[in-house]
Amino acid sequence: MIRKLMKNNPDLQIIATSHSPYLLDHLKPEEIRLTTLDDKGCAHVGKLKDHPEFEKWKETMRPGEFWSSVGEDWIRAVEKEQEGGAD
C-alpha cells in the first residue's frame, strides 16, 4: 500500500515509526532513517546507508536484518565525524 501511494504521489513523504525489521525489509536502504536519544534526551537521526559497515554488508543482509544487528548507537559517532569531531 505504501509503495502504491508513493508511486501515485511522487512528492509525497511518509513518516512512520516501527520496531519491526520486517517492515524495513520492504523499503530501500536510502529511504530508512533511524533515531536515537542521547543522555540529555536530544533526538539524533541517521541514514541506515551511512552506517560505517553498510557498504560491506548491503549485498548479504536485508535492511531489517542489518538494523537488527547494528542498532542505533552508531548515529551520534557518525554525526560527530561528519561535523569534524565537534561536540
Secondary structure, DSSP 4 states (H G I P E B T S, - for coil): -HHHHHHH-TT---------HHHHTTS-GGG-EEEEE-TTS-EEEEEGGGSTTHHHHTTTS-HHHHHHHH-STHHHHHHHHHTTS--
